[in-house]
Amino acid sequence: MREGSNSDIEKHSASRDETLFLRCKNEQDLKVFSSLLQDALINNMDFHFFKKEKNFLFVANRFCWENVFTKSMEKTFKRVLCGVNIQNVISVKHKNLSFKNDNQTALFYNLLTVEYYCEKNEITLVFSQNASLKLKVSKLDIFFKDIQESYPTKKVPDHFK
């Protein structure tokens, strides 16, 4: 067993407390989910549809909006990698997205919002530059989990430019 100081343990505990793990099963949950993913950056190669399992997965580099509005005087902005698993997916359609890149250069899409149309059972991921992903689902069920520790960033999304 490795010995460590109490401060090492506290740092580890604090970082674990910041990790988000959510399940979205209704429209109210989706509003929270969408707000937490606003301005997430997603690599074009990180979208995966497993048709047989009816799962749509992606990894997002999300801006930690939950830290911006805390009462803490600390104004360190952060990003974190999070995994998203959308279940019960029947079909996926996309508009203005490229999933293959012959130049071997990563393409990143900026997620603006996530919408849910209950009457159609459709989830729409809306990205900047008029791009979108539309997922037809049998029922709403999404898992969201931060998969790394957050890290500081100086770039804050600005919607008023």
Secondary structure as UniProt FT lines:
FT   HELIX           6..18
FT   STRAND          21..24
FT   HELIX           27..37
FT   TURN            38..39
FT   STRAND          41..43
FT   HELIX           44..46
FT   STRAND          47..50
FT   TURN            51..54
FT   STRAND          55..63
FT   HELIX           65..68
FT   STRAND          77..87
FT   STRAND          89..95
FT   TURN            102..103
FT   STRAND          108..117
FT   TURN            118..121
FT   STRAND          122..127
FT   TURN            128..130
FT   STRAND          131..137
FT   STRAND          142..146
FT   STRAND          151..153
FT   TURN            159..160
//
